[in-house]
Amino acid sequence: MGDAIAHDIRRTVTETDNLLISTLTHNPQPLHLDAEYAAGTEFGRTVVNSTFTFALLVGLSVGDTTLGTLVANLGYDKVVMPHPVFVGDTMRAETEVAELRASRSRPLAGIVVFRHSLRNQRDEVVCSCLRSALLHRRPAAG
């Protein structure tokens, strides 16, 4: 526990990212889709849909955490978005192992709770969460 990973992949958010997630999920929020409306808000510009921000956080972490070992994601807790994301922001993710335990129902699997955080180019945390995942266990060395 306590192992920390700074994920190598970085991603600059595009207008297309925001448009696609908003339209694919039928989210008509003008803050995400209407530049004129968004200009009149406290943000002064379009804010990227938070479901994209959350999905990007998880996606950036997969290669170093669950790729090839995942049985199932069990849940996400304490999802917070302390700062907005804007088109042109460049994101990077970090993960820490918060908890690790054997599965009671599956002897060949274990449960890992990851603490994920997503930061922008200003080093502001824009999203964080806890993700619980059921993973295949490594065979014991023998």
C-alpha positions in Angstrom: 0.0 0.0 0.0 1.0 3.6 -0.5 2.7 2.8 -3.9 2.4 5.9 -6.1 2.4 6.1 -9.8 2.9 9.2 -11.9 1.3 8.1 -15.2 3.4 9.0 -18.3 0.6 9.8 -20.7 -0.6 13.4 -20.8 -3.6 14.7 -22.7 -4.5 18.1 -24.0 -8.3 18.5 -23.9 -9.9 19.6 -27.2 -13.2 21.2 -28.2 -14.1 18.0 -29.9 -13.7 16.0 -26.7 -16.1 18.2 -24.9 -18.6 18.3 -27.8 -18.6 14.5 -28.2 -19.1 13.6 -24.6 -21.8 16.2 -24.2 -23.7 15.0 -27.3 -23.1 11.3 -26.8 -24.6 11.5 -23.3 -27.4 13.8 -24.3 -26.2 16.5 -21.9 -27.7 19.9 -23.2 -25.9 22.0 -20.5 -25.2 25.4 -22.2 -22.1 25.8 -20.1 -20.6 23.0 -22.1 -22.1 23.7 -25.6 -22.9 27.4 -25.9 -19.8 29.7 -26.0 -22.0 32.9 -25.9 -23.8 31.6 -22.8 -20.6 30.4 -21.1 -18.9 33.8 -21.8 -21.6 35.4 -19.5 -20.8 33.0 -16.6 -18.2 33.4 -13.8 -15.9 31.2 -16.0 -16.0 33.5 -19.0 -15.7 30.6 -21.4 -16.9 27.1 -22.1 -16.3 24.6 -19.3 -15.4 21.0 -20.3 -18.1 18.5 -19.3 -17.1 16.9 -16.0 -18.0 13.4 -17.1 -15.2 13.7 -19.7 -12.8 14.9 -17.0 -13.6 11.9 -14.8 -13.4 9.4 -17.6 -10.0 10.8 -18.7 -8.7 10.4 -15.2 -9.6 6.8 -15.1 -8.5 6.2 -18.7 -5.0 7.7 -18.1 -4.5 5.4 -15.2 -5.6 2.1 -16.8 -2.3 1.2 -18.5 -0.4 1.3 -15.2 -3.0 -0.1 -12.9 -5.6 -2.6 -14.2 -4.7 -3.4 -17.9 -4.5 -7.2 -18.2 -5.4 -7.8 -14.6 -9.0 -6.4 -14.2 -11.8 -8.7 -13.4 -14.3 -5.8 -12.7 -14.5 -2.3 -11.5 -16.4 -2.4 -8.3 -17.2 1.3 -7.8 -16.0 4.9 -7.6 -16.2 6.9 -4.4 -15.5 10.5 -3.3 -15.4 11.9 -6.8 -14.6 15.6 -6.6 -14.0 18.3 -9.1 -12.3 21.2 -7.2 -11.3 23.2 -10.4 -12.9 23.5 -13.8 -11.3 22.2 -17.0 -11.1 24.3 -20.1 -10.3 23.4 -23.8 -6.6 23.6 -24.2 -5.8 22.4 -20.6 -3.2 19.6 -20.5 -4.0 16.8 -18.0 -1.8 14.3 -16.2 -2.8 11.6 -13.7 -1.4 10.2 -10.5 -2.4 7.1 -8.6 -1.8 5.8 -5.1 -2.8 2.4 -3.8 -5.0 3.3 -0.8 -6.1 -0.3 0.2 -5.3 -3.8 -0.8 -7.1 -7.0 0.4 -7.9 -10.5 -0.7 -11.3 -11.2 -2.1 -13.4 -13.4 0.2 -15.5 -14.8 -2.6 -12.7 -15.3 -5.2 -9.5 -16.9 -4.0 -7.7 -16.0 -7.2 -8.5 -12.3 -7.0 -7.9 -9.3 -4.8 -9.5 -5.9 -4.2 -7.4 -2.8 -4.7 -8.6 0.7 -3.9 -6.8 3.3 -6.0 -6.7 7.0 -5.1 -6.6 8.7 -8.5 -6.0 12.4 -9.1 -6.0 14.5 -12.3 -3.9 17.7 -12.5 -3.8 20.4 -15.1 -0.8 22.3 -16.4 -1.0 24.7 -13.5 -0.7 21.7 -11.1 -4.3 22.2 -9.9 -6.2 19.0 -9.0 -9.2 19.1 -11.3 -10.6 15.7 -10.4 -10.0 13.0 -7.8 -11.6 9.8 -6.7 -11.3 6.4 -5.1 -11.7 3.5 -7.5 -12.3 -0.1 -6.2 -11.3 -2.8 -8.6 -11.3 -6.6 -8.4 -8.0 -7.8 -9.9 -6.5 -11.2 -10.8 -3.8 -12.1 -8.2 -0.3 -13.1 -9.3 0.5 -16.7 -8.7 2.7 -17.2 -5.7 6.4 -17.5 -6.4 7.4 -21.0 -6.0 
